[in-house]
Amino acid sequence: MDLIIRNIDDLRNEIVLLKEAEQRQGAAIGERFKSPGAVLSTIGSLFFNSRGGEGSQGSSIFDQDLIGLISRIVLPFTLNKTVFRNSGFLVKTLVSIVSQRASRFITEDGVLNLWEKAKGLFKGKPHEETPEHKGVPPLSETY
């Protein structure tokens, strides 16, 4: 929107246009949440998968394994208590919603694979055991 404002009248006209656009958008959003069914469907879409097509994760939060269910609680709590400690209510709410959605990708298999990789980093190379007695080398000159 490259509008050139040359005088105070242009500025006032633009302010009026922006306020009208704000009222139209506010009315549209208010209409979206006017009925209780619309509010419940919006809240339900956070917890239930509305796509339901191929490749979707599942239709409910209860289709996850135990690790996924625990991460839905622990992940937002941990983030809000550590990283976002001094943040406001809205930021903490958004972090909770996003981290709950992201916890669908945390599965028991993923955690076990990560644990095995971490153990592999600290374990080191396996060393071969050398026998105590090697015997007489072949073709040696000792009698």
Secondary structure, DSSP 8 states (H G I E B T S, - for coil): ------SHHHHHHHHHHHHHHHHHHHHHHHHHTSSHHHHHHHHHHHHS-S--STT---SSGGGS-HHHHHHHHHHHHHHHHTTTTT--HHHHHHHHHHHHHHGGG--HHHHHHHHHHHHHHHH--------S-----TT-S--
